[in-house]
């Protein structure tokens, strides 16, 4: 639920002055987690954030806006497969959030949308690298975006990654997405909806896996099915990590359950992820997950 405040100080009834909106939204998470490593202790996590989003428009229709986020608490990743990453400095404590995150500023019109956020925009091909500007434009079924790092001396970019590109064509039943950057890497995904129940996906990534320290291409084929409250998928990859994956899901009356089993490496070992959530309504939900290593979390997510 979002609370909208109308900026009154600059909105005295004057002809030709556009109204400005400031929307406040927030979130909070709390619970317990264990990273599943030997001797790991159960830890309590909690965090909260408030985001103010300001939007307005010029007399000739140019839209503009900005956002700022205040955050505090534990910087937890509750993706069950990544629970071990919640202590990046290995000090035994959950990583902490910063106090303030200055958000982006955007301008939008018939020319498209320009977004500025110093070191806050992900490289579209590889989000390990941060950019400063993004331009987006769409016409009909075709859209594209480009990002660039402006204020870096490029010392961190041995292979490029200073610019990135996304081109997407979306016209049912086909959706094609191409990602690339100046490191010469590219990622192509083709989705095809066979019917209302069955979907097919083909993904080719030139930097999809690393073998003996060298990046190699990866191809993934995935088929999914959904019938009523039940869903499932099966996928195959030509790499040395998850060579196959099978997943099933159930969602009804606020309850969502999921299970995934996959080949963990070329030796045939398997990994298993189990997830569950229950929507309490009003922006509150319960969440839980565990995997084959014994890692787990149990908590609640709140949206305001």
C-alpha positions in Angstrom: 0.0 0.0 0.0 1.5 3.3 -1.0 0.8 6.7 0.6 0.7 9.6 -1.8 1.4 13.1 -0.6 0.7 16.2 -2.7 3.5 18.8 -2.6 1.7 21.9 -1.5 4.5 24.4 -1.0 5.0 25.0 -4.7 1.5 24.2 -5.8 -0.4 27.3 -5.2 -3.3 27.5 -7.6 -1.6 29.1 -10.5 -2.6 28.7 -14.2 -0.1 26.7 -16.2 1.7 25.2 -13.2 1.8 21.3 -13.4 1.1 19.4 -10.2 3.9 17.4 -8.6 3.4 14.1 -6.6 5.6 12.6 -3.9 4.8 9.0 -3.3 6.2 7.2 -0.2 6.6 3.5 -0.1 8.4 1.2 2.3 9.3 -2.3 3.2 10.6 -4.4 6.1 11.9 -8.0 6.6 12.6 -10.0 9.7 13.2 -13.6 10.7 16.0 -16.2 11.3 18.5 -17.7 9.0 21.4 -20.2 8.9 24.0 -20.3 6.1 24.2 -24.1 6.3 28.0 -24.1 6.7 29.7 -26.2 9.4 29.3 -24.7 12.8 27.0 -21.9 11.5 24.9 -20.3 14.1 21.3 -19.3 13.7 21.0 -15.5 13.3 18.2 -13.0 13.5 17.9 -10.6 10.5 15.8 -7.5 10.2 15.8 -4.4 7.9 13.6 -1.6 6.9 13.5 0.9 4.1 11.6 4.0 3.0 11.6 5.3 -0.6 10.3 8.7 -1.7 9.6 9.0 -5.4 9.0 12.5 -6.8 7.4 13.0 -10.2 6.1 16.0 -12.2 5.9 17.3 -15.7 6.6 20.5 -17.7 4.0 22.5 -19.5 4.9 20.9 -22.8 4.6 17.3 -21.5 8.2 16.5 -20.5 8.0 14.2 -17.5 10.7 14.1 -14.8 11.3 12.6 -11.5 13.7 11.5 -8.8 13.9 9.0 -5.9 15.8 8.6 -2.6 15.8 5.6 -0.3 16.6 5.4 3.4 17.7 1.9 4.5 18.8 0.4 7.8 19.3 -3.1 9.1 20.7 -6.4 7.8 21.6 -6.7 4.1 20.3 -10.3 3.6 19.9 -12.3 0.4 17.0 -14.7 1.0 17.5 -16.6 -2.2 17.9 -20.1 -0.8 20.7 -20.9 -3.2 22.7 -17.9 -2.1 22.3 -18.0 1.7 26.0 -18.4 2.2 26.6 -15.0 0.7 25.0 -13.1 3.6 28.4 -12.7 5.4 30.7 -11.5 2.5 33.5 -10.4 4.9 33.4 -13.7 6.9 33.2 -11.9 10.2 30.4 -14.1 11.5 27.8 -11.4 11.3 25.2 -10.6 8.7 26.3 -7.8 6.3 24.8 -4.3 7.1 22.8 -2.0 4.9 23.9 1.6 4.3 21.9 4.5 5.8 21.0 6.4 2.6 20.9 5.4 -1.0 20.4 8.3 -3.4 18.2 7.0 -6.2 17.9 7.9 -9.8 16.8 11.0 -11.7 14.9 10.6 -15.0 13.6 12.6 -17.9 11.0 11.1 -20.2 9.2 12.2 -23.3 8.6 11.3 -27.0 12.4 11.0 -27.3 12.4 8.1 -24.8 13.6 8.0 -21.2 17.0 9.1 -19.8 18.0 7.9 -16.4 21.0 9.2 -14.3 22.2 7.4 -11.2 25.9 7.6 -10.5 27.2 4.0 -10.0 23.6 2.9 -9.5 22.7 1.4 -12.9 23.6 -2.2 -13.6 25.5 -3.2 -16.8 22.7 -4.9 -18.7 24.9 -7.8 -19.6 26.8 -8.2 -16.4 25.5 -6.6 -13.1 28.9 -7.0 -11.5 29.6 -3.6 -13.1 27.8 -0.3 -12.3 27.0 2.4 -14.8 25.9 6.0 -14.5 23.4 6.6 -17.3 20.8 4.7 -19.2 18.7 5.6 -22.3 15.5 3.6 -23.2 13.2 3.9 -26.2 10.4 1.7 -27.5 8.2 1.7 -30.6 5.6 -1.0 -31.2 6.9 -4.4 -30.4 10.5 -3.3 -30.4 12.4 -1.7 -27.5 16.0 -1.0 -26.6 18.2 0.4 -23.9 21.8 1.4 -23.6 23.9 2.1 -20.5 27.3 3.8 -20.0 29.8 4.4 -17.2 30.8 8.0 -17.5 32.9 8.9 -14.4 35.2 5.9 -14.1 38.8 5.9 -15.2 38.2 2.4 -16.7 40.8 0.8 -14.5 38.2 -1.7 -13.4 37.3 -2.8 -16.9 40.0 -5.1 -18.2 37.6 -6.6 -20.7 35.4 -3.6 -21.5 32.0 -3.5 -19.6 31.9 0.3 -19.9 28.8 0.2 -22.2 25.9 -2.3 -22.5 22.9 -2.8 -24.8 19.5 -4.5 -24.6 17.3 -5.0 -27.6 13.9 -6.7 -27.2 11.2 -7.8 -29.6 7.9 -8.8 -28.0 5.1 -9.9 -30.2 3.1 -12.9 -28.9 3.7 -15.8 -29.1 7.4 -14.8 -29.6 9.7 -12.8 -27.4 13.4 -12.3 -28.3 15.9 -10.5 -26.0 19.5 -9.7 -26.9 22.0 -8.4 -24.3 25.6 -7.3 -25.0 28.4 -5.1 -23.8 31.8 -3.9 -25.1 33.6 -7.0 -23.6 32.4 -8.9 -26.7 30.0 -11.0 -24.6 26.4 -11.5 -25.6 23.3 -13.3 -24.3 20.4 -14.2 -26.6 17.1 -15.6 -25.3 14.1 -16.7 -27.4 10.8 -17.4 -25.7 7.9 -19.1 -27.5 4.4 -19.7 -26.1 3.2 -22.9 -27.7 -0.2 -22.3 -26.1 -1.7 -21.1 -22.9 -0.2 -24.0 -21.0 3.2 -24.7 -22.5 6.2 -22.4 -23.0 9.6 -23.0 -24.6 12.8 -21.1 -24.0 16.3 -21.2 -25.7 19.2 -19.2 -24.2 22.7 -18.9 -25.6 25.3 -17.0 -23.4 28.8 -16.5 -24.7 30.0 -16.2 -21.0 27.7 -18.7 -19.4 30.2 -20.8 -17.4 33.8 -20.8 -16.3 35.9 -24.0 -16.8 39.5 -24.0 -15.4 39.3 -20.2 -15.1 38.3 -19.7 -18.8 34.8 -18.5 -19.8 32.9 -20.8 -22.1 29.6 -20.5 -24.0 26.5 -22.1 -22.6 23.2 -23.1 -24.2 20.1 -23.8 -22.1 16.9 -25.3 -23.3 13.8 -25.0 -21.0 10.2 -26.2 -21.3 7.5 -25.1 -18.8 3.9 -26.0 -18.2 1.1 -24.4 -16.1 -2.3 -25.9 -15.5 -4.5 -24.3 -12.9 -2.7 -24.1 -9.6 0.1 -26.4 -10.7 3.3 -25.5 -12.7 6.5 -27.3 -13.7 9.6 -27.0 -15.8 12.5 -29.0 -17.1 15.8 -27.6 -18.4 19.0 -28.9 -19.9 22.4 -27.2 -20.2 25.6 -28.1 -22.0 27.9 -27.0 -19.1 29.8 -28.6 -16.2 27.4 -27.2 -13.5 23.6 -27.7 -13.6 23.3 -30.1 -16.6 19.7 -30.7 -15.9 17.0 -29.2 -13.7 13.4 -30.2 -12.8 11.0 -27.9 -10.9 7.4 -28.1 -9.7 5.2 -25.5 -8.1 1.8 -24.9 -6.5 0.0 -21.6 -5.9 -3.5 -21.1 -4.6 -5.3 -19.1 -1.9 -2.2 -17.1 -1.0 0.0 -20.2 -0.5 2.9 -20.8 -2.9 5.1 -23.8 -2.8 8.1 -24.7 -4.9 10.7 -27.5 -5.3 13.7 -27.7 -7.6 16.2 -30.5 -8.0 19.2 -30.1 -10.3 22.5 -31.7 -11.1 25.1 -29.8 -9.1 28.2 -30.7 -11.1 29.5 -33.2 -13.6 30.0 -35.9 -10.9 26.2 -36.4 -10.8 25.7 -34.8 -7.3 22.3 -33.1 -7.0 21.1 -30.0 -5.2 17.6 -29.3 -3.9 15.8 -26.1 -3.1 12.4 -26.0 -1.3 10.5 -22.7 -0.9 7.2 -21.6 0.6 5.3 -18.4 1.1 1.9 -17.4 2.4 0.2 -14.1 1.6 -1.4 -12.7 4.7 -2.9 -9.8 2.9 -2.4 -6.1 3.4 1.2 -6.3 2.2 2.4 -8.9 4.7 3.6 -12.4 3.8 5.4 -15.3 5.5 8.4 -16.8 3.7 10.6 -19.8 4.2 13.2 -21.9 2.3 15.8 -24.6 2.7 18.3 -26.5 0.6 20.3 -29.7 0.6 23.2 -28.1 2.6 21.0 -27.4 5.5 20.8 -23.7 4.9 17.4 -22.2 5.7 15.5 -19.0 6.5 12.1 -18.4 8.1 10.6 -14.9 8.3 8.2 -12.3 7.1 8.2 -9.6 4.4 6.2 -6.4 4.8 5.3 -3.9 2.2 3.8 -0.4 2.9 
